[in-house]
Amino acid sequence: MDLKFARTDISSKPKKVELAKIEATVEKEDSVIFYFDRENSHKDLLELQDYFEAKGKSFYMSEVKYGLADNEYMYQVHILR
């Protein structure tokens, strides 16, 4: 499963990340917050949630709006041990 991190600039393209890299970061830290781009499907993020909850992790996801337009949002994911 490849996901896309949130853009750091409106005109740039989101950077892709593999599940293995996300998992390695989660194993190093007690608490990790990731920001994912709006181009990710909600279904993929729910699969990510199922994956980490099956490993006994707590997973919290929310939409973060950063503008007034409907497409100006990103997903915030907080994963805890």
N, CA, C and O atoms as a Maestro MAE file, in Angstrom:
{
 s_m_m2io_version
 :::
 2.0.0
}

f_m_ct {
 s_m_title
 :::
 protein
 m_atom[324] {
  # First column is atom index #
  i_m_mmod_type
  r_m_x_coord
  r_m_y_coord
  r_m_z_coord
  i_m_residue_number
  s_m_chain_name
  s_m_pdb_residue_name
  s_m_pdb_atom_name
  i_m_atomic_number
  :::
  1 25 0.853 -1.169 0.000 1 A "MET " " N  " 7
  2 3 0.000 0.000 0.000 1 A "MET " " CA " 6
  3 2 0.899 1.233 0.000 1 A "MET " " C  " 6
  4 15 1.735 1.397 0.889 1 A "MET " " O  " 8
  5 25 0.731 2.079 -0.975 2 A "ASP " " N  " 7
  6 3 1.450 3.344 -1.038 2 A "ASP " " CA " 6
  7 2 0.495 4.479 -0.706 2 A "ASP " " C  " 6
  8 15 -0.595 4.575 -1.270 2 A "ASP " " O  " 8
  9 25 0.911 5.324 0.204 3 A "LEU " " N  " 7
  10 3 0.134 6.497 0.572 3 A "LEU " " CA " 6
  11 2 0.930 7.736 0.194 3 A "LEU " " C  " 6
  12 15 2.113 7.647 -0.132 3 A "LEU " " O  " 8
  13 25 0.279 8.886 0.240 4 A "LYS " " N  " 7
  14 3 0.946 10.137 -0.118 4 A "LYS " " CA " 6
  15 2 0.912 11.077 1.074 4 A "LYS " " C  " 6
  16 15 -0.147 11.356 1.637 4 A "LYS " " O  " 8
  17 25 2.099 11.563 1.451 5 A "PHE " " N  " 7
  18 3 2.179 12.566 2.512 5 A "PHE " " CA " 6
  19 2 1.572 13.873 2.022 5 A "PHE " " C  " 6
  20 15 1.499 14.121 0.819 5 A "PHE " " O  " 8
  21 25 1.142 14.698 2.954 6 A "ALA " " N  " 7
  22 3 0.555 15.994 2.604 6 A "ALA " " CA " 6
  23 2 1.595 16.866 1.910 6 A "ALA " " C  " 6
  24 15 2.791 16.776 2.185 6 A "ALA " " O  " 8
  25 25 1.119 17.696 1.021 7 A "ARG " " N  " 7
  26 3 1.990 18.620 0.289 7 A "ARG " " CA " 6
  27 2 2.538 19.674 1.240 7 A "ARG " " C  " 6
  28 15 1.858 20.098 2.175 7 A "ARG " " O  " 8
  29 25 3.740 20.079 0.997 8 A "THR " " N  " 7
  30 3 4.321 21.162 1.784 8 A "THR " " CA " 6
  31 2 4.174 22.490 1.058 8 A "THR " " C  " 6
  32 15 4.417 23.551 1.633 8 A "THR " " O  " 8
  33 25 3.777 22.428 -0.206 9 A "ASP " " N  " 7
  34 3 3.563 23.609 -1.026 9 A "ASP " " CA " 6
  35 2 2.359 23.324 -1.923 9 A "ASP " " C  " 6
  36 15 2.229 22.219 -2.449 9 A "ASP " " O  " 8
  37 25 1.500 24.286 -2.099 10 A "ILE " " N  " 7
  38 3 0.275 24.073 -2.878 10 A "ILE " " CA " 6
  39 2 0.572 23.625 -4.300 10 A "ILE " " C  " 6
  40 15 -0.181 22.828 -4.858 10 A "ILE " " O  " 8
  41 25 1.637 24.110 -4.891 11 A "SER " " N  " 7
  42 3 1.928 23.791 -6.287 11 A "SER " " CA " 6
  43 2 2.750 22.506 -6.445 11 A "SER " " C  " 6
  44 15 2.961 22.055 -7.571 11 A "SER " " O  " 8
  45 25 3.214 21.912 -5.353 12 A "SER " " N  " 7
  46 3 4.035 20.700 -5.454 12 A "SER " " CA " 6
  47 2 3.153 19.450 -5.463 12 A "SER " " C  " 6
  48 15 1.974 19.494 -5.114 12 A "SER " " O  " 8
  49 25 3.752 18.351 -5.866 13 A "LYS " " N  " 7
  50 3 3.051 17.070 -5.850 13 A "LYS " " CA " 6
  51 2 3.325 16.384 -4.511 13 A "LYS " " C  " 6
  52 15 4.400 16.565 -3.939 13 A "LYS " " O  " 8
  53 25 2.371 15.599 -4.004 14 A "PRO " " N  " 7
  54 3 2.605 14.886 -2.746 14 A "PRO " " CA " 6
  55 2 3.635 13.777 -2.917 14 A "PRO " " C  " 6
  56 15 3.725 13.152 -3.974 14 A "PRO " " O  " 8
  57 25 4.412 13.541 -1.860 15 A "LYS " " N  " 7
  58 3 5.437 12.493 -1.881 15 A "LYS " " CA " 6
  59 2 4.829 11.173 -1.441 15 A "LYS " " C  " 6
  60 15 4.063 11.125 -0.479 15 A "LYS " " O  " 8
  61 25 5.173 10.095 -2.151 16 A "LYS " " N  " 7
  62 3 4.667 8.766 -1.820 16 A "LYS " " CA " 6
  63 2 5.507 8.143 -0.708 16 A "LYS " " C  " 6
  64 15 6.703 8.407 -0.580 16 A "LYS " " O  " 8
  65 25 4.842 7.309 0.090 17 A "VAL " " N  " 7
  66 3 5.518 6.592 1.165 17 A "VAL " " CA " 6
  67 2 4.949 5.180 1.215 17 A "VAL " " C  " 6
  68 15 3.754 4.973 1.003 17 A "VAL " " O  " 8
  69 25 5.806 4.225 1.494 18 A "GLU " " N  " 7
  70 3 5.373 2.835 1.592 18 A "GLU " " CA " 6
  71 2 4.994 2.506 3.030 18 A "GLU " " C  " 6
  72 15 5.447 3.155 3.974 18 A "GLU " " O  " 8
  73 25 4.172 1.506 3.172 19 A "LEU " " N  " 7
  74 3 3.717 1.074 4.491 19 A "LEU " " CA " 6
  75 2 4.877 0.664 5.386 19 A "LEU " " C  " 6
  76 15 4.845 0.923 6.589 19 A "LEU " " O  " 8
  77 25 5.890 0.037 4.828 20 A "ALA " " N  " 7
  78 3 7.044 -0.405 5.616 20 A "ALA " " CA " 6
  79 2 7.750 0.774 6.276 20 A "ALA " " C  " 6
  80 15 8.209 0.663 7.413 20 A "ALA " " O  " 8
  81 25 7.840 1.890 5.581 21 A "LYS " " N  " 7
  82 3 8.497 3.071 6.138 21 A "LYS " " CA " 6
  83 2 7.666 3.685 7.268 21 A "LYS " " C  " 6
  84 15 8.209 4.145 8.272 21 A "LYS " " O  " 8
  85 25 6.357 3.687 7.090 22 A "ILE " " N  " 7
  86 3 5.463 4.189 8.145 22 A "ILE " " CA " 6
  87 2 5.589 3.304 9.375 22 A "ILE " " C  " 6
  88 15 5.684 3.797 10.499 22 A "ILE " " O  " 8
  89 25 5.590 1.994 9.153 23 A "GLU " " N  " 7
  90 3 5.684 1.046 10.265 23 A "GLU " " CA " 6
  91 2 7.011 1.178 11.008 23 A "GLU " " C  " 6
  92 15 7.041 1.080 12.235 23 A "GLU " " O  " 8
  93 25 8.108 1.398 10.286 24 A "ALA " " N  " 7
  94 3 9.416 1.572 10.925 24 A "ALA " " CA " 6
  95 2 9.423 2.810 11.813 24 A "ALA " " C  " 6
  96 15 9.993 2.786 12.904 24 A "ALA " " O  " 8
  97 25 8.803 3.875 11.362 25 A "THR " " N  " 7
  98 3 8.725 5.104 12.159 25 A "THR " " CA " 6
  99 2 7.885 4.883 13.410 25 A "THR " " C  " 6
  100 15 8.238 5.362 14.488 25 A "THR " " O  " 8
  101 25 6.782 4.164 13.276 26 A "VAL " " N  " 7
  102 3 5.905 3.894 14.419 26 A "VAL " " CA " 6
  103 2 6.621 3.031 15.458 26 A "VAL " " C  " 6
  104 15 6.432 3.230 16.658 26 A "VAL " " O  " 8
  105 25 7.430 2.088 15.018 27 A "GLU " " N  " 7
  106 3 8.153 1.220 15.950 27 A "GLU " " CA " 6
  107 2 9.212 1.986 16.743 27 A "GLU " " C  " 6
  108 15 9.512 1.619 17.879 27 A "GLU " " O  " 8
  109 25 9.776 3.035 16.165 28 A "LYS " " N  " 7
  110 3 10.810 3.828 16.848 28 A "LYS " " CA " 6
  111 2 10.239 4.762 17.904 28 A "LYS " " C  " 6
  112 15 10.879 5.015 18.925 28 A "LYS " " O  " 8
  113 25 9.049 5.270 17.664 29 A "GLU " " N  " 7
  114 3 8.453 6.306 18.520 29 A "GLU " " CA " 6
  115 2 7.261 5.748 19.296 29 A "GLU " " C  " 6
  116 15 6.628 4.783 18.867 29 A "GLU " " O  " 8
  117 25 6.961 6.360 20.438 30 A "ASP " " N  " 7
  118 3 5.770 5.982 21.195 30 A "ASP " " CA " 6
  119 2 4.505 6.570 20.593 30 A "ASP " " C  " 6
  120 15 3.433 5.967 20.648 30 A "ASP " " O  " 8
  121 25 4.647 7.753 20.019 31 A "SER " " N  " 7
  122 3 3.513 8.473 19.453 31 A "SER " " CA " 6
  123 2 3.972 9.173 18.178 31 A "SER " " C  " 6
  124 15 4.979 9.881 18.182 31 A "SER " " O  " 8
  125 25 3.234 8.976 17.092 32 A "VAL " " N  " 7
  126 3 3.615 9.554 15.806 32 A "VAL " " CA " 6
  127 2 2.396 10.193 15.168 32 A "VAL " " C  " 6
  128 15 1.303 9.627 15.195 32 A "VAL " " O  " 8
  129 25 2.584 11.371 14.596 33 A "ILE " " N  " 7
  130 3 1.526 12.037 13.851 33 A "ILE " " CA " 6
  131 2 1.994 12.187 12.410 33 A "ILE " " C  " 6
  132 15 3.075 12.707 12.137 33 A "ILE " " O  " 8
  133 25 1.149 11.717 11.495 34 A "PHE " " N  " 7
  134 3 1.410 11.848 10.061 34 A "PHE " " CA " 6
  135 2 0.322 12.716 9.441 34 A "PHE " " C  " 6
  136 15 -0.820 12.726 9.899 34 A "PHE " " O  " 8
  137 25 0.694 13.438 8.400 35 A "TYR " " N  " 7
  138 3 -0.271 14.203 7.625 35 A "TYR " " CA " 6
  139 2 -0.270 13.649 6.209 35 A "TYR " " C  " 6
  140 15 0.758 13.641 5.531 35 A "TYR " " O  " 8
  141 25 -1.443 13.183 5.769 36 A "PHE " " N  " 7
  142 3 -1.577 12.586 4.451 36 A "PHE " " CA " 6
  143 2 -2.384 13.492 3.534 36 A "PHE " " C  " 6
  144 15 -3.277 14.211 3.981 36 A "PHE " " O  " 8
  145 25 -2.062 13.449 2.257 37 A "ASP " " N  " 7
  146 3 -2.683 14.308 1.261 37 A "ASP " " CA " 6
  147 2 -4.127 13.898 0.981 37 A "ASP " " C  " 6
  148 15 -4.525 12.756 1.211 37 A "ASP " " O  " 8
  149 25 -4.884 14.844 0.488 38 A "ARG " " N  " 7
  150 3 -6.291 14.589 0.153 38 A "ARG " " CA " 6
  151 2 -6.434 13.626 -1.024 38 A "ARG " " C  " 6
  152 15 -7.519 13.086 -1.240 38 A "ARG " " O  " 8
  153 25 -5.355 13.397 -1.795 39 A "GLU " " N  " 7
  154 3 -5.412 12.472 -2.919 39 A "GLU " " CA " 6
  155 2 -5.496 11.008 -2.473 39 A "GLU " " C  " 6
  156 15 -5.830 10.141 -3.280 39 A "GLU " " O  " 8
  157 25 -5.202 10.724 -1.219 40 A "ASN " " N  " 7
  158 3 -5.349 9.363 -0.705 40 A "ASN " " CA " 6
  159 2 -6.834 9.043 -0.608 40 A "ASN " " C  " 6
  160 15 -7.645 9.899 -0.253 40 A "ASN " " O  " 8
  161 25 -7.177 7.812 -0.926 41 A "SER " " N  " 7
  162 3 -8.580 7.432 -0.777 41 A "SER " " CA " 6
  163 2 -8.860 7.158 0.706 41 A "SER " " C  " 6
  164 15 -8.000 6.687 1.450 41 A "SER " " O  " 8
  165 25 -10.069 7.465 1.092 42 A "HIS " " N  " 7
  166 3 -10.472 7.229 2.479 42 A "HIS " " CA " 6
  167 2 -10.390 5.730 2.786 42 A "HIS " " C  " 6
  168 15 -10.093 5.336 3.914 42 A "HIS " " O  " 8
  169 25 -10.652 4.914 1.788 43 A "LYS " " N  " 7
  170 3 -10.586 3.461 1.939 43 A "LYS " " CA " 6
  171 2 -9.171 3.009 2.289 43 A "LYS " " C  " 6
  172 15 -8.996 2.140 3.143 43 A "LYS " " O  " 8
  173 25 -8.153 3.590 1.637 44 A "ASP " " N  " 7
  174 3 -6.763 3.238 1.941 44 A "ASP " " CA " 6
  175 2 -6.398 3.615 3.376 44 A "ASP " " C  " 6
  176 15 -5.685 2.877 4.056 44 A "ASP " " O  " 8
  177 25 -6.883 4.752 3.825 45 A "LEU " " N  " 7
  178 3 -6.592 5.170 5.194 45 A "LEU " " CA " 6
  179 2 -7.302 4.274 6.212 45 A "LEU " " C  " 6
  180 15 -6.774 4.022 7.295 45 A "LEU " " O  " 8
  181 25 -8.484 3.802 5.867 46 A "LEU " " N  " 7
  182 3 -9.168 2.857 6.760 46 A "LEU " " CA " 6
  183 2 -8.440 1.520 6.795 46 A "LEU " " C  " 6
  184 15 -8.414 0.861 7.835 46 A "LEU " " O  " 8
  185 25 -7.846 1.107 5.671 47 A "GLU " " N  " 7
  186 3 -7.026 -0.102 5.656 47 A "GLU " " CA " 6
  187 2 -5.785 0.078 6.522 47 A "GLU " " C  " 6
  188 15 -5.361 -0.854 7.204 47 A "GLU " " O  " 8
  189 25 -5.204 1.276 6.496 48 A "LEU " " N  " 7
  190 3 -4.061 1.589 7.351 48 A "LEU " " CA " 6
  191 2 -4.474 1.487 8.821 48 A "LEU " " C  " 6
  192 15 -3.730 0.959 9.648 48 A "LEU " " O  " 8
  193 25 -5.654 1.991 9.131 49 A "GLN " " N  " 7
  194 3 -6.171 1.908 10.490 49 A "GLN " " CA " 6
  195 2 -6.335 0.444 10.916 49 A "GLN " " C  " 6
  196 15 -5.911 0.068 12.008 49 A "GLN " " O  " 8
  197 25 -6.933 -0.359 10.082 50 A "ASP " " N  " 7
  198 3 -7.114 -1.778 10.403 50 A "ASP " " CA " 6
  199 2 -5.776 -2.472 10.623 50 A "ASP " " C  " 6
  200 15 -5.640 -3.304 11.520 50 A "ASP " " O  " 8
  201 25 -4.796 -2.128 9.805 51 A "TYR " " N  " 7
  202 3 -3.470 -2.741 9.893 51 A "TYR " " CA " 6
  203 2 -2.827 -2.476 11.254 51 A "TYR " " C  " 6
  204 15 -2.328 -3.396 11.901 51 A "TYR " " O  " 8
  205 25 -2.840 -1.204 11.686 52 A "PHE " " N  " 7
  206 3 -2.193 -0.871 12.958 52 A "PHE " " CA " 6
  207 2 -3.021 -1.295 14.162 52 A "PHE " " C  " 6
  208 15 -2.453 -1.646 15.196 52 A "PHE " " O  " 8
  209 25 -4.330 -1.275 14.058 53 A "GLU " " N  " 7
  210 3 -5.147 -1.750 15.173 53 A "GLU " " CA " 6
  211 2 -4.984 -3.259 15.364 53 A "GLU " " C  " 6
  212 15 -5.059 -3.749 16.491 53 A "GLU " " O  " 8
  213 25 -4.762 -3.998 14.277 54 A "ALA " " N  " 7
  214 3 -4.514 -5.437 14.385 54 A "ALA " " CA " 6
  215 2 -3.193 -5.715 15.099 54 A "ALA " " C  " 6
  216 15 -3.014 -6.785 15.680 54 A "ALA " " O  " 8
  217 25 -2.272 -4.761 15.057 55 A "LYS " " N  " 7
  218 3 -0.987 -4.887 15.744 55 A "LYS " " CA " 6
  219 2 -1.052 -4.351 17.177 55 A "LYS " " C  " 6
  220 15 -0.032 -4.291 17.865 55 A "LYS " " O  " 8
  221 25 -2.251 -3.962 17.628 56 A "GLY " " N  " 7
  222 3 -2.429 -3.503 19.004 56 A "GLY " " CA " 6
  223 2 -2.155 -2.024 19.220 56 A "GLY " " C  " 6
  224 15 -2.017 -1.587 20.363 56 A "GLY " " O  " 8
  225 25 -2.074 -1.248 18.156 57 A "LYS " " N  " 7
  226 3 -1.811 0.192 18.256 57 A "LYS " " CA " 6
  227 2 -3.131 0.960 18.308 57 A "LYS " " C  " 6
  228 15 -4.150 0.482 17.809 57 A "LYS " " O  " 8
  229 25 -3.111 2.137 18.906 58 A "SER " " N  " 7
  230 3 -4.260 3.036 18.869 58 A "SER " " CA " 6
  231 2 -4.104 3.946 17.662 58 A "SER " " C  " 6
  232 15 -3.008 4.435 17.389 58 A "SER " " O  " 8
  233 25 -5.190 4.176 16.939 59 A "PHE " " N  " 7
  234 3 -5.155 4.907 15.678 59 A "PHE " " CA " 6
  235 2 -6.274 5.934 15.682 59 A "PHE " " C  " 6
  236 15 -7.441 5.594 15.874 59 A "PHE " " O  " 8
  237 25 -5.907 7.199 15.469 60 A "TYR " " N  " 7
  238 3 -6.894 8.274 15.417 60 A "TYR " " CA " 6
  239 2 -6.698 9.040 14.112 60 A "TYR " " C  " 6
  240 15 -5.579 9.415 13.762 60 A "TYR " " O  " 8
  241 25 -7.792 9.264 13.401 61 A "MET " " N  " 7
  242 3 -7.717 9.955 12.120 61 A "MET " " CA " 6
  243 2 -8.757 11.068 12.082 61 A "MET " " C  " 6
  244 15 -9.880 10.903 12.558 61 A "MET " " O  " 8
  245 25 -8.365 12.208 11.504 62 A "SER " " N  " 7
  246 3 -9.301 13.305 11.329 62 A "SER " " CA " 6
  247 2 -8.930 14.102 10.083 62 A "SER " " C  " 6
  248 15 -7.801 14.037 9.598 62 A "SER " " O  " 8
  249 25 -9.900 14.854 9.578 63 A "GLU " " N  " 7
  250 3 -9.657 15.755 8.462 63 A "GLU " " CA " 6
  251 2 -9.275 17.115 9.025 63 A "GLU " " C  " 6
  252 15 -9.899 17.610 9.963 63 A "GLU " " O  " 8
  253 25 -8.244 17.711 8.444 64 A "VAL " " N  " 7
  254 3 -7.807 19.037 8.867 64 A "VAL " " CA " 6
  255 2 -7.996 19.976 7.688 64 A "VAL " " C  " 6
  256 15 -7.370 19.800 6.643 64 A "VAL " " O  " 8
  257 25 -8.860 20.974 7.854 65 A "LYS " " N  " 7
  258 3 -9.078 21.964 6.802 65 A "LYS " " CA " 6
  259 2 -8.083 23.099 6.995 65 A "LYS " " C  " 6
  260 15 -7.877 23.566 8.116 65 A "LYS " " O  " 8
  261 25 -7.467 23.542 5.902 66 A "TYR " " N  " 7
  262 3 -6.519 24.643 5.980 66 A "TYR " " CA " 6
  263 2 -6.930 25.809 5.093 66 A "TYR " " C  " 6
  264 15 -6.156 26.748 4.905 66 A "TYR " " O  " 8
  265 25 -8.121 25.759 4.554 67 A "GLY " " N  " 7
  266 3 -8.634 26.835 3.710 67 A "GLY " " CA " 6
  267 2 -10.144 26.777 3.674 67 A "GLY " " C  " 6
  268 15 -10.758 25.934 4.328 67 A "GLY " " O  " 8
  269 25 -10.738 27.668 2.912 68 A "LEU " " N  " 7
  270 3 -12.194 27.730 2.845 68 A "LEU " " CA " 6
  271 2 -12.779 26.851 1.749 68 A "LEU " " C  " 6
  272 15 -13.953 26.488 1.819 68 A "LEU " " O  " 8
  273 25 -11.995 26.505 0.749 69 A "ALA " " N  " 7
  274 3 -12.493 25.677 -0.348 69 A "ALA " " CA " 6
  275 2 -12.704 24.238 0.118 69 A "ALA " " C  " 6
  276 15 -12.081 23.780 1.075 69 A "ALA " " O  " 8
  277 25 -13.597 23.536 -0.582 70 A "ASP " " N  " 7
  278 3 -13.900 22.153 -0.208 70 A "ASP " " CA " 6
  279 2 -12.702 21.223 -0.354 70 A "ASP " " C  " 6
  280 15 -12.592 20.242 0.382 70 A "ASP " " O  " 8
  281 25 -11.805 21.514 -1.289 71 A "ASN " " N  " 7
  282 3 -10.669 20.615 -1.522 71 A "ASN " " CA " 6
  283 2 -9.412 21.029 -0.772 71 A "ASN " " C  " 6
  284 15 -8.329 20.528 -1.077 71 A "ASN " " O  " 8
  285 25 -9.522 21.909 0.179 72 A "GLU " " N  " 7
  286 3 -8.366 22.350 0.967 72 A "GLU " " CA " 6
  287 2 -8.387 21.659 2.331 72 A "GLU " " C  " 6
  288 15 -8.743 22.247 3.353 72 A "GLU " " O  " 8
  289 25 -7.998 20.406 2.301 73 A "TYR " " N  " 7
  290 3 -7.940 19.624 3.539 73 A "TYR " " CA " 6
  291 2 -6.861 18.565 3.406 73 A "TYR " " C  " 6
  292 15 -6.376 18.281 2.311 73 A "TYR " " O  " 8
  293 25 -6.497 17.989 4.537 74 A "MET " " N  " 7
  294 3 -5.571 16.871 4.594 74 A "MET " " CA " 6
  295 2 -6.042 15.958 5.718 74 A "MET " " C  " 6
  296 15 -6.903 16.328 6.516 74 A "MET " " O  " 8
  297 25 -5.476 14.782 5.770 75 A "TYR " " N  " 7
  298 3 -5.822 13.834 6.832 75 A "TYR " " CA " 6
  299 2 -4.709 13.832 7.880 75 A "TYR " " C  " 6
  300 15 -3.527 13.743 7.548 75 A "TYR " " O  " 8
  301 25 -5.101 13.931 9.130 76 A "GLN " " N  " 7
  302 3 -4.150 13.822 10.234 76 A "GLN " " CA " 6
  303 2 -4.333 12.443 10.864 76 A "GLN " " C  " 6
  304 15 -5.445 12.070 11.239 76 A "GLN " " O  " 8
  305 25 -3.248 11.694 10.979 77 A "VAL " " N  " 7
  306 3 -3.278 10.363 11.555 77 A "VAL " " CA " 6
  307 2 -2.322 10.323 12.743 77 A "VAL " " C  " 6
  308 15 -1.141 10.648 12.618 77 A "VAL " " O  " 8
  309 25 -2.845 9.922 13.888 78 A "HIS " " N  " 7
  310 3 -2.047 9.827 15.117 78 A "HIS " " CA " 6
  311 2 -2.035 8.359 15.528 78 A "HIS " " C  " 6
  312 15 -3.085 7.768 15.777 78 A "HIS " " O  " 8
  313 25 -0.849 7.781 15.595 79 A "ILE " " N  " 7
  314 3 -0.701 6.373 15.955 79 A "ILE " " CA " 6
  315 2 0.074 6.282 17.278 79 A "ILE " " C  " 6
  316 15 1.166 6.834 17.411 79 A "ILE " " O  " 8
  317 25 -0.508 5.582 18.241 80 A "LEU " " N  " 7
  318 3 0.096 5.420 19.570 80 A "LEU " " CA " 6
  319 2 0.352 3.951 19.846 80 A "LEU " " C  " 6
  320 15 -0.340 3.074 19.329 80 A "LEU " " O  " 8
  321 25 1.364 3.696 20.675 81 A "ARG " " N  " 7
  322 3 1.641 2.295 21.073 81 A "ARG " " CA " 6
  323 2 0.583 1.767 21.965 81 A "ARG " " C  " 6
  324 15 0.654 0.614 22.392 81 A "ARG " " O  " 8
  :::
 }
 m_bond[323] {
  # First column is bond index #
  i_m_from
  i_m_to
  i_m_order
  :::
  1 1 2 1
  2 2 3 1
  3 3 4 2
  4 3 5 1
  5 5 6 1
  6 6 7 1
  7 7 8 2
  8 7 9 1
  9 9 10 1
  10 10 11 1
  11 11 12 2
  12 11 13 1
  13 13 14 1
  14 14 15 1
  15 15 16 2
  16 15 17 1
  17 17 18 1
  18 18 19 1
  19 19 20 2
  20 19 21 1
  21 21 22 1
  22 22 23 1
  23 23 24 2
  24 23 25 1
  25 25 26 1
  26 26 27 1
  27 27 28 2
  28 27 29 1
  29 29 30 1
  30 30 31 1
  31 31 32 2
  32 31 33 1
  33 33 34 1
  34 34 35 1
  35 35 36 2
  36 35 37 1
  37 37 38 1
  38 38 39 1
  39 39 40 2
  40 39 41 1
  41 41 42 1
  42 42 43 1
  43 43 44 2
  44 43 45 1
  45 45 46 1
  46 46 47 1
  47 47 48 2
  48 47 49 1
  49 49 50 1
  50 50 51 1
  51 51 52 2
  52 51 53 1
  53 53 54 1
  54 54 55 1
  55 55 56 2
  56 55 57 1
  57 57 58 1
  58 58 59 1
  59 59 60 2
  60 59 61 1
  61 61 62 1
  62 62 63 1
  63 63 64 2
  64 63 65 1
  65 65 66 1
  66 66 67 1
  67 67 68 2
  68 67 69 1
  69 69 70 1
  70 70 71 1
  71 71 72 2
  72 71 73 1
  73 73 74 1
  74 74 75 1
  75 75 76 2
  76 75 77 1
  77 77 78 1
  78 78 79 1
  79 79 80 2
  80 79 81 1
  81 81 82 1
  82 82 83 1
  83 83 84 2
  84 83 85 1
  85 85 86 1
  86 86 87 1
  87 87 88 2
  88 87 89 1
  89 89 90 1
  90 90 91 1
  91 91 92 2
  92 91 93 1
  93 93 94 1
  94 94 95 1
  95 95 96 2
  96 95 97 1
  97 97 98 1
  98 98 99 1
  99 99 100 2
  100 99 101 1
  101 101 102 1
  102 102 103 1
  103 103 104 2
  104 103 105 1
  105 105 106 1
  106 106 107 1
  107 107 108 2
  108 107 109 1
  109 109 110 1
  110 110 111 1
  111 111 112 2
  112 111 113 1
  113 113 114 1
  114 114 115 1
  115 115 116 2
  116 115 117 1
  117 117 118 1
  118 118 119 1
  119 119 120 2
  120 119 121 1
  121 121 122 1
  122 122 123 1
  123 123 124 2
  124 123 125 1
  125 125 126 1
  126 126 127 1
  127 127 128 2
  128 127 129 1
  129 129 130 1
  130 130 131 1
  131 131 132 2
  132 131 133 1
  133 133 134 1
  134 134 135 1
  135 135 136 2
  136 135 137 1
  137 137 138 1
  138 138 139 1
  139 139 140 2
  140 139 141 1
  141 141 142 1
  142 142 143 1
  143 143 144 2
  144 143 145 1
  145 145 146 1
  146 146 147 1
  147 147 148 2
  148 147 149 1
  149 149 150 1
  150 150 151 1
  151 151 152 2
  152 151 153 1
  153 153 154 1
  154 154 155 1
  155 155 156 2
  156 155 157 1
  157 157 158 1
  158 158 159 1
  159 159 160 2
  160 159 161 1
  161 161 162 1
  162 162 163 1
  163 163 164 2
  164 163 165 1
  165 165 166 1
  166 166 167 1
  167 167 168 2
  168 167 169 1
  169 169 170 1
  170 170 171 1
  171 171 172 2
  172 171 173 1
  173 173 174 1
  174 174 175 1
  175 175 176 2
  176 175 177 1
  177 177 178 1
  178 178 179 1
  179 179 180 2
  180 179 181 1
  181 181 182 1
  182 182 183 1
  183 183 184 2
  184 183 185 1
  185 185 186 1
  186 186 187 1
  187 187 188 2
  188 187 189 1
  189 189 190 1
  190 190 191 1
  191 191 192 2
  192 191 193 1
  193 193 194 1
  194 194 195 1
  195 195 196 2
  196 195 197 1
  197 197 198 1
  198 198 199 1
  199 199 200 2
  200 199 201 1
  201 201 202 1
  202 202 203 1
  203 203 204 2
  204 203 205 1
  205 205 206 1
  206 206 207 1
  207 207 208 2
  208 207 209 1
  209 209 210 1
  210 210 211 1
  211 211 212 2
  212 211 213 1
  213 213 214 1
  214 214 215 1
  215 215 216 2
  216 215 217 1
  217 217 218 1
  218 218 219 1
  219 219 220 2
  220 219 221 1
  221 221 222 1
  222 222 223 1
  223 223 224 2
  224 223 225 1
  225 225 226 1
  226 226 227 1
  227 227 228 2
  228 227 229 1
  229 229 230 1
  230 230 231 1
  231 231 232 2
  232 231 233 1
  233 233 234 1
  234 234 235 1
  235 235 236 2
  236 235 237 1
  237 237 238 1
  238 238 239 1
  239 239 240 2
  240 239 241 1
  241 241 242 1
  242 242 243 1
  243 243 244 2
  244 243 245 1
  245 245 246 1
  246 246 247 1
  247 247 248 2
  248 247 249 1
  249 249 250 1
  250 250 251 1
  251 251 252 2
  252 251 253 1
  253 253 254 1
  254 254 255 1
  255 255 256 2
  256 255 257 1
  257 257 258 1
  258 258 259 1
  259 259 260 2
  260 259 261 1
  261 261 262 1
  262 262 263 1
  263 263 264 2
  264 263 265 1
  265 265 266 1
  266 266 267 1
  267 267 268 2
  268 267 269 1
  269 269 270 1
  270 270 271 1
  271 271 272 2
  272 271 273 1
  273 273 274 1
  274 274 275 1
  275 275 276 2
  276 275 277 1
  277 277 278 1
  278 278 279 1
  279 279 280 2
  280 279 281 1
  281 281 282 1
  282 282 283 1
  283 283 284 2
  284 283 285 1
  285 285 286 1
  286 286 287 1
  287 287 288 2
  288 287 289 1
  289 289 290 1
  290 290 291 1
  291 291 292 2
  292 291 293 1
  293 293 294 1
  294 294 295 1
  295 295 296 2
  296 295 297 1
  297 297 298 1
  298 298 299 1
  299 299 300 2
  300 299 301 1
  301 301 302 1
  302 302 303 1
  303 303 304 2
  304 303 305 1
  305 305 306 1
  306 306 307 1
  307 307 308 2
  308 307 309 1
  309 309 310 1
  310 310 311 1
  311 311 312 2
  312 311 313 1
  313 313 314 1
  314 314 315 1
  315 315 316 2
  316 315 317 1
  317 317 318 1
  318 318 319 1
  319 319 320 2
  320 319 321 1
  321 321 322 1
  322 322 323 1
  323 323 324 2
  :::
 }
}
